[in-house]
């Protein structure tokens, strides 16, 4: 039988761990140590610069995002996209119908591209472009833009406001000395001081001794624009107008459609000068949280698609709203103005406008 070797002694174990210093004592056995390489003999490692570290970090971060996306995709396939899921049962039919109608758009894609992967990229680029356009760069252009809107010399009566702006106004009804009631009426959107109060004739104002003062809102008609305007400044404009035209007592404010917000502003900011306010067909906020779904549905279904689109731009992309205005009814190139309004004119209204322009006696009878 082979001889079984015993365990190593403690000196041998120590020799395998430490380096031999070359010093030996009398009676002590020599301890053989393994030769150890010098640190100087080892090759120096190259130091990574900042660029390599950033590149490696971004590469690893991209790999992590890719794996996360694959994991989310697998989770969606196993939970949401299955035939038994709630989403597929509720939206499967409408989505299939819409995709069937829009299938002709796949002809515009390259033949080697899968529509499932191509269209999300197209929509992402489209949303990114909208976000870029929504930011105001405020770049100074050396060449001033060409004005396309015809500008004529001011012909309205105007007052000078404390901030240097001019406010155009128009008076109807009785004179200031015979007035029993003084009314100030801010006009609605896409209107002016010449509109007065819809449905109220001058003879009716004279019968009741009413003095009606209408004015152009800032930026409308012949009033100077006020880019930083708000409801407080609107109320102060009405206050300065009343003082300028000689209304010393309290006055009434009548608002129609979007002009109702200015009537509310008068009640809110100058209550000591306002006798009362009337709002006809006031403009409402279609996104009011207190409205029920049925009320919101009835509000939206009465509007034309153009008006719905304008509300969407004003809420989500306010910068694009001004761009849309300048490309539409503020471009100076349009036909009938009612095409740009939220509600189209009816045939009966068009006939009344024609009779009014022709100074026909049938207008007073029909009105």
GUFITI-958334 format. One record per residue (C-alpha): chain; x, y negated, z; residue number from 1. Coordinates in steps of 0.05 Angstrom, whole numbers, plus 5000, padded with zeros to 4 digits. Layout:
residues N
[node 'A'; [X; Y; Z]; NUM] ...
END
This chain:
residues 367
[node 'A'; [5000; 5000; 5000]; 1] [node 'A'; [5021; 4931; 4985]; 2] [node 'A'; [5043; 4890; 5044]; 3] [node 'A'; [4992; 4838; 5064]; 4] [node 'A'; [5024; 4770; 5069]; 5] [node 'A'; [5008; 4732; 5132]; 6] [node 'A'; [4982; 4660; 5136]; 7] [node 'A'; [5027; 4600; 5123]; 8] [node 'A'; [5062; 4570; 5183]; 9] [node 'A'; [5048; 4498; 5204]; 10] [node 'A'; [5115; 4475; 5176]; 11] [node 'A'; [5097; 4501; 5107]; 12] [node 'A'; [5029; 4467; 5111]; 13] [node 'A'; [5062; 4402; 5131]; 14] [node 'A'; [5112; 4408; 5074]; 15] [node 'A'; [5056; 4412; 5024]; 16] [node 'A'; [5025; 4347; 5050]; 17] [node 'A'; [5083; 4300; 5064]; 18] [node 'A'; [5146; 4281; 5027]; 19] [node 'A'; [5215; 4302; 5050]; 20] [node 'A'; [5252; 4243; 5080]; 21] [node 'A'; [5320; 4277; 5079]; 22] [node 'A'; [5330; 4273; 5155]; 23] [node 'A'; [5337; 4340; 5191]; 24] [node 'A'; [5348; 4355; 5265]; 25] [node 'A'; [5390; 4411; 5295]; 26] [node 'A'; [5355; 4477; 5300]; 27] [node 'A'; [5296; 4453; 5257]; 28] [node 'A'; [5282; 4492; 5195]; 29] [node 'A'; [5285; 4454; 5130]; 30] [node 'A'; [5219; 4433; 5102]; 31] [node 'A'; [5215; 4435; 5027]; 32] [node 'A'; [5169; 4383; 4998]; 33] [node 'A'; [5142; 4377; 4929]; 34] [node 'A'; [5173; 4323; 4887]; 35] [node 'A'; [5126; 4264; 4880]; 36] [node 'A'; [5126; 4218; 4821]; 37] [node 'A'; [5144; 4146; 4833]; 38] [node 'A'; [5092; 4093; 4824]; 39] [node 'A'; [5137; 4057; 4775]; 40] [node 'A'; [5140; 4119; 4731]; 41] [node 'A'; [5065; 4119; 4721]; 42] [node 'A'; [5040; 4081; 4660]; 43] [node 'A'; [5006; 4014; 4675]; 44] [node 'A'; [4932; 4010; 4660]; 45] [node 'A'; [4911; 3953; 4613]; 46] [node 'A'; [4867; 3901; 4647]; 47] [node 'A'; [4799; 3890; 4615]; 48] [node 'A'; [4783; 3819; 4595]; 49] [node 'A'; [4717; 3785; 4607]; 50] [node 'A'; [4693; 3797; 4536]; 51] [node 'A'; [4701; 3872; 4542]; 52] [node 'A'; [4666; 3873; 4609]; 53] [node 'A'; [4607; 3834; 4583]; 54] [node 'A'; [4603; 3878; 4521]; 55] [node 'A'; [4603; 3941; 4563]; 56] [node 'A'; [4551; 3912; 4610]; 57] [node 'A'; [4504; 3893; 4553]; 58] [node 'A'; [4514; 3960; 4520]; 59] [node 'A'; [4496; 3997; 4583]; 60] [node 'A'; [4437; 3951; 4596]; 61] [node 'A'; [4412; 3963; 4525]; 62] [node 'A'; [4417; 4038; 4535]; 63] [node 'A'; [4378; 4032; 4600]; 64] [node 'A'; [4323; 3992; 4565]; 65] [node 'A'; [4320; 4042; 4509]; 66] [node 'A'; [4312; 4099; 4558]; 67] [node 'A'; [4259; 4059; 4596]; 68] [node 'A'; [4221; 4047; 4531]; 69] [node 'A'; [4223; 4121; 4514]; 70] [node 'A'; [4198; 4138; 4583]; 71] [node 'A'; [4140; 4088; 4578]; 72] [node 'A'; [4123; 4114; 4509]; 73] [node 'A'; [4120; 4185; 4535]; 74] [node 'A'; [4076; 4163; 4594]; 75] [node 'A'; [4028; 4128; 4547]; 76] [node 'A'; [4024; 4189; 4502]; 77] [node 'A'; [4009; 4235; 4560]; 78] [node 'A'; [3959; 4191; 4597]; 79] [node 'A'; [3929; 4135; 4554]; 80] [node 'A'; [3931; 4160; 4482]; 81] [node 'A'; [3901; 4228; 4496]; 82] [node 'A'; [3831; 4244; 4471]; 83] [node 'A'; [3803; 4250; 4542]; 84] [node 'A'; [3828; 4182; 4566]; 85] [node 'A'; [3780; 4125; 4581]; 86] [node 'A'; [3814; 4077; 4532]; 87] [node 'A'; [3808; 4123; 4473]; 88] [node 'A'; [3735; 4139; 4488]; 89] [node 'A'; [3716; 4065; 4492]; 90] [node 'A'; [3762; 4034; 4439]; 91] [node 'A'; [3776; 4093; 4392]; 92] [node 'A'; [3715; 4080; 4348]; 93] [node 'A'; [3722; 4004; 4339]; 94] [node 'A'; [3798; 4009; 4329]; 95] [node 'A'; [3789; 4063; 4276]; 96] [node 'A'; [3737; 4020; 4240]; 97] [node 'A'; [3781; 3958; 4241]; 98] [node 'A'; [3843; 3997; 4219]; 99] [node 'A'; [3804; 4027; 4162]; 100] [node 'A'; [3784; 3958; 4137]; 101] [node 'A'; [3855; 3931; 4143]; 102] [node 'A'; [3889; 3991; 4113]; 103] [node 'A'; [3898; 3953; 4047]; 104] [node 'A'; [3951; 3910; 4082]; 105] [node 'A'; [3997; 3971; 4084]; 106] [node 'A'; [4008; 3962; 4009]; 107] [node 'A'; [4049; 3899; 4024]; 108] [node 'A'; [4099; 3939; 4066]; 109] [node 'A'; [4160; 3973; 4037]; 110] [node 'A'; [4149; 4045; 4018]; 111] [node 'A'; [4202; 4071; 4066]; 112] [node 'A'; [4171; 4037; 4127]; 113] [node 'A'; [4122; 4069; 4174]; 114] [node 'A'; [4062; 4021; 4186]; 115] [node 'A'; [4059; 4042; 4259]; 116] [node 'A'; [4129; 4015; 4270]; 117] [node 'A'; [4129; 3959; 4219]; 118] [node 'A'; [4066; 3921; 4240]; 119] [node 'A'; [4086; 3912; 4314]; 120] [node 'A'; [4151; 3880; 4289]; 121] [node 'A'; [4111; 3834; 4243]; 122] [node 'A'; [4065; 3812; 4299]; 123] [node 'A'; [4123; 3801; 4346]; 124] [node 'A'; [4159; 3756; 4296]; 125] [node 'A'; [4093; 3719; 4284]; 126] [node 'A'; [4083; 3706; 4359]; 127] [node 'A'; [4155; 3685; 4366]; 128] [node 'A'; [4147; 3635; 4309]; 129] [node 'A'; [4085; 3606; 4342]; 130] [node 'A'; [4123; 3598; 4407]; 131] [node 'A'; [4179; 3562; 4372]; 132] [node 'A'; [4130; 3515; 4337]; 133] [node 'A'; [4094; 3500; 4402]; 134] [node 'A'; [4156; 3467; 4432]; 135] [node 'A'; [4165; 3394; 4418]; 136] [node 'A'; [4236; 3382; 4395]; 137] [node 'A'; [4230; 3306; 4397]; 138] [node 'A'; [4282; 3297; 4343]; 139] [node 'A'; [4296; 3227; 4318]; 140] [node 'A'; [4285; 3224; 4244]; 141] [node 'A'; [4320; 3169; 4207]; 142] [node 'A'; [4265; 3167; 4154]; 143] [node 'A'; [4198; 3146; 4182]; 144] [node 'A'; [4138; 3191; 4163]; 145] [node 'A'; [4093; 3167; 4108]; 146] [node 'A'; [4025; 3145; 4134]; 147] [node 'A'; [3969; 3176; 4093]; 148] [node 'A'; [3911; 3145; 4130]; 149] [node 'A'; [3887; 3079; 4101]; 150] [node 'A'; [3896; 3022; 4151]; 151] [node 'A'; [3855; 2959; 4143]; 152] [node 'A'; [3859; 2893; 4181]; 153] [node 'A'; [3821; 2894; 4247]; 154] [node 'A'; [3750; 2867; 4239]; 155] [node 'A'; [3720; 2886; 4307]; 156] [node 'A'; [3716; 2844; 4370]; 157] [node 'A'; [3774; 2864; 4414]; 158] [node 'A'; [3799; 2849; 4484]; 159] [node 'A'; [3870; 2851; 4511]; 160] [node 'A'; [3880; 2900; 4568]; 161] [node 'A'; [3930; 2889; 4624]; 162] [node 'A'; [3979; 2940; 4595]; 163] [node 'A'; [3981; 2904; 4528]; 164] [node 'A'; [3933; 2949; 4489]; 165] [node 'A'; [3874; 2923; 4449]; 166] [node 'A'; [3805; 2953; 4459]; 167] [node 'A'; [3752; 2944; 4404]; 168] [node 'A'; [3679; 2938; 4425]; 169] [node 'A'; [3610; 2925; 4394]; 170] [node 'A'; [3548; 2895; 4425]; 171] [node 'A'; [3475; 2914; 4412]; 172] [node 'A'; [3409; 2894; 4442]; 173] [node 'A'; [3395; 2827; 4476]; 174] [node 'A'; [3445; 2772; 4493]; 175] [node 'A'; [3482; 2770; 4559]; 176] [node 'A'; [3437; 2715; 4588]; 177] [node 'A'; [3372; 2754; 4576]; 178] [node 'A'; [3396; 2823; 4594]; 179] [node 'A'; [3359; 2860; 4649]; 180] [node 'A'; [3405; 2920; 4644]; 181] [node 'A'; [3477; 2926; 4621]; 182] [node 'A'; [3498; 2992; 4589]; 183] [node 'A'; [3567; 3015; 4569]; 184] [node 'A'; [3570; 3075; 4523]; 185] [node 'A'; [3635; 3113; 4508]; 186] [node 'A'; [3627; 3149; 4442]; 187] [node 'A'; [3634; 3224; 4430]; 188] [node 'A'; [3690; 3260; 4393]; 189] [node 'A'; [3700; 3242; 4319]; 190] [node 'A'; [3657; 3180; 4328]; 191] [node 'A'; [3667; 3105; 4341]; 192] [node 'A'; [3636; 3044; 4373]; 193] [node 'A'; [3589; 3037; 4312]; 194] [node 'A'; [3551; 3101; 4330]; 195] [node 'A'; [3516; 3069; 4389]; 196] [node 'A'; [3471; 3118; 4425]; 197] [node 'A'; [3443; 3171; 4379]; 198] [node 'A'; [3367; 3165; 4373]; 199] [node 'A'; [3363; 3095; 4404]; 200] [node 'A'; [3345; 3038; 4357]; 201] [node 'A'; [3363; 2965; 4368]; 202] [node 'A'; [3289; 2946; 4372]; 203] [node 'A'; [3280; 2993; 4430]; 204] [node 'A'; [3338; 2961; 4467]; 205] [node 'A'; [3308; 2891; 4456]; 206] [node 'A'; [3239; 2913; 4481]; 207] [node 'A'; [3268; 2935; 4548]; 208] [node 'A'; [3319; 2878; 4554]; 209] [node 'A'; [3380; 2923; 4549]; 210] [node 'A'; [3449; 2898; 4531]; 211] [node 'A'; [3489; 2956; 4502]; 212] [node 'A'; [3565; 2951; 4496]; 213] [node 'A'; [3600; 3007; 4458]; 214] [node 'A'; [3675; 3012; 4450]; 215] [node 'A'; [3727; 3053; 4413]; 216] [node 'A'; [3765; 3101; 4456]; 217] [node 'A'; [3841; 3095; 4454]; 218] [node 'A'; [3866; 3119; 4387]; 219] [node 'A'; [3797; 3117; 4355]; 220] [node 'A'; [3771; 3063; 4308]; 221] [node 'A'; [3807; 2998; 4320]; 222] [node 'A'; [3831; 3010; 4391]; 223] [node 'A'; [3905; 3019; 4403]; 224] [node 'A'; [3927; 3090; 4423]; 225] [node 'A'; [3945; 3108; 4494]; 226] [node 'A'; [3986; 3173; 4494]; 227] [node 'A'; [3987; 3179; 4570]; 228] [node 'A'; [3913; 3167; 4580]; 229] [node 'A'; [3870; 3205; 4629]; 230] [node 'A'; [3802; 3199; 4661]; 231] [node 'A'; [3827; 3147; 4710]; 232] [node 'A'; [3852; 3102; 4655]; 233] [node 'A'; [3787; 3112; 4617]; 234] [node 'A'; [3747; 3087; 4677]; 235] [node 'A'; [3794; 3027; 4684]; 236] [node 'A'; [3785; 3010; 4610]; 237] [node 'A'; [3709; 3007; 4621]; 238] [node 'A'; [3720; 2963; 4682]; 239] [node 'A'; [3764; 2914; 4644]; 240] [node 'A'; [3715; 2914; 4586]; 241] [node 'A'; [3657; 2897; 4632]; 242] [node 'A'; [3696; 2839; 4663]; 243] [node 'A'; [3717; 2814; 4595]; 244] [node 'A'; [3647; 2812; 4564]; 245] [node 'A'; [3617; 2778; 4625]; 246] [node 'A'; [3582; 2835; 4661]; 247] [node 'A'; [3587; 2811; 4733]; 248] [node 'A'; [3536; 2859; 4764]; 249] [node 'A'; [3536; 2934; 4765]; 250] [node 'A'; [3527; 2968; 4698]; 251] [node 'A'; [3502; 3035; 4673]; 252] [node 'A'; [3544; 3085; 4635]; 253] [node 'A'; [3513; 3129; 4581]; 254] [node 'A'; [3553; 3188; 4553]; 255] [node 'A'; [3535; 3234; 4496]; 256] [node 'A'; [3571; 3300; 4482]; 257] [node 'A'; [3645; 3292; 4499]; 258] [node 'A'; [3632; 3220; 4519]; 259] [node 'A'; [3600; 3247; 4582]; 260] [node 'A'; [3668; 3261; 4612]; 261] [node 'A'; [3681; 3186; 4611]; 262] [node 'A'; [3614; 3173; 4645]; 263] [node 'A'; [3635; 3222; 4700]; 264] [node 'A'; [3702; 3185; 4705]; 265] [node 'A'; [3666; 3120; 4718]; 266] [node 'A'; [3627; 3152; 4775]; 267] [node 'A'; [3691; 3182; 4803]; 268] [node 'A'; [3739; 3124; 4799]; 269] [node 'A'; [3698; 3059; 4798]; 270] [node 'A'; [3635; 3077; 4838]; 271] [node 'A'; [3628; 3006; 4866]; 272] [node 'A'; [3615; 2977; 4797]; 273] [node 'A'; [3570; 3031; 4769]; 274] [node 'A'; [3495; 3029; 4780]; 275] [node 'A'; [3486; 3099; 4751]; 276] [node 'A'; [3505; 3145; 4694]; 277] [node 'A'; [3467; 3187; 4643]; 278] [node 'A'; [3496; 3246; 4605]; 279] [node 'A'; [3462; 3274; 4542]; 280] [node 'A'; [3484; 3342; 4515]; 281] [node 'A'; [3547; 3338; 4557]; 282] [node 'A'; [3608; 3375; 4535]; 283] [node 'A'; [3623; 3434; 4581]; 284] [node 'A'; [3684; 3476; 4595]; 285] [node 'A'; [3672; 3544; 4561]; 286] [node 'A'; [3725; 3575; 4607]; 287] [node 'A'; [3691; 3554; 4671]; 288] [node 'A'; [3702; 3611; 4721]; 289] [node 'A'; [3633; 3601; 4754]; 290] [node 'A'; [3597; 3617; 4688]; 291] [node 'A'; [3568; 3686; 4679]; 292] [node 'A'; [3586; 3729; 4619]; 293] [node 'A'; [3517; 3718; 4590]; 294] [node 'A'; [3525; 3642; 4595]; 295] [node 'A'; [3593; 3644; 4564]; 296] [node 'A'; [3568; 3688; 4507]; 297] [node 'A'; [3509; 3641; 4492]; 298] [node 'A'; [3557; 3582; 4493]; 299] [node 'A'; [3607; 3612; 4444]; 300] [node 'A'; [3557; 3642; 4395]; 301] [node 'A'; [3527; 3574; 4379]; 302] [node 'A'; [3594; 3546; 4356]; 303] [node 'A'; [3624; 3549; 4287]; 304] [node 'A'; [3689; 3589; 4279]; 305] [node 'A'; [3727; 3524; 4267]; 306] [node 'A'; [3706; 3497; 4335]; 307] [node 'A'; [3723; 3562; 4370]; 308] [node 'A'; [3792; 3560; 4338]; 309] [node 'A'; [3802; 3488; 4361]; 310] [node 'A'; [3785; 3507; 4433]; 311] [node 'A'; [3833; 3566; 4429]; 312] [node 'A'; [3889; 3521; 4405]; 313] [node 'A'; [3875; 3468; 4457]; 314] [node 'A'; [3878; 3520; 4513]; 315] [node 'A'; [3936; 3564; 4489]; 316] [node 'A'; [3978; 3522; 4442]; 317] [node 'A'; [3963; 3447; 4454]; 318] [node 'A'; [4021; 3426; 4410]; 319] [node 'A'; [3992; 3463; 4350]; 320] [node 'A'; [3925; 3427; 4361]; 321] [node 'A'; [3954; 3359; 4343]; 322] [node 'A'; [3989; 3391; 4283]; 323] [node 'A'; [3922; 3420; 4260]; 324] [node 'A'; [3888; 3352; 4268]; 325] [node 'A'; [3940; 3318; 4224]; 326] [node 'A'; [3932; 3372; 4171]; 327] [node 'A'; [3856; 3368; 4170]; 328] [node 'A'; [3812; 3307; 4182]; 329] [node 'A'; [3869; 3260; 4200]; 330] [node 'A'; [3907; 3273; 4136]; 331] [node 'A'; [3869; 3221; 4096]; 332] [node 'A'; [3849; 3273; 4044]; 333] [node 'A'; [3780; 3299; 4057]; 334] [node 'A'; [3710; 3295; 4028]; 335] [node 'A'; [3648; 3292; 4069]; 336] [node 'A'; [3663; 3280; 4142]; 337] [node 'A'; [3611; 3331; 4166]; 338] [node 'A'; [3655; 3387; 4138]; 339] [node 'A'; [3705; 3373; 4194]; 340] [node 'A'; [3653; 3367; 4249]; 341] [node 'A'; [3635; 3423; 4297]; 342] [node 'A'; [3564; 3425; 4271]; 343] [node 'A'; [3543; 3417; 4199]; 344] [node 'A'; [3491; 3365; 4180]; 345] [node 'A'; [3422; 3391; 4163]; 346] [node 'A'; [3387; 3374; 4099]; 347] [node 'A'; [3338; 3328; 4134]; 348] [node 'A'; [3394; 3289; 4166]; 349] [node 'A'; [3430; 3281; 4100]; 350] [node 'A'; [3366; 3252; 4069]; 351] [node 'A'; [3359; 3202; 4127]; 352] [node 'A'; [3431; 3180; 4117]; 353] [node 'A'; [3419; 3169; 4043]; 354] [node 'A'; [3356; 3128; 4057]; 355] [node 'A'; [3395; 3087; 4109]; 356] [node 'A'; [3450; 3071; 4060]; 357] [node 'A'; [3399; 3051; 4007]; 358] [node 'A'; [3363; 3005; 4056]; 359] [node 'A'; [3298; 3041; 4039]; 360] [node 'A'; [3235; 3025; 4080]; 361] [node 'A'; [3223; 3100; 4083]; 362] [node 'A'; [3281; 3106; 4132]; 363] [node 'A'; [3244; 3068; 4187]; 364] [node 'A'; [3182; 3108; 4175]; 365] [node 'A'; [3218; 3175; 4176]; 366] [node 'A'; [3261; 3154; 4236]; 367] 
END
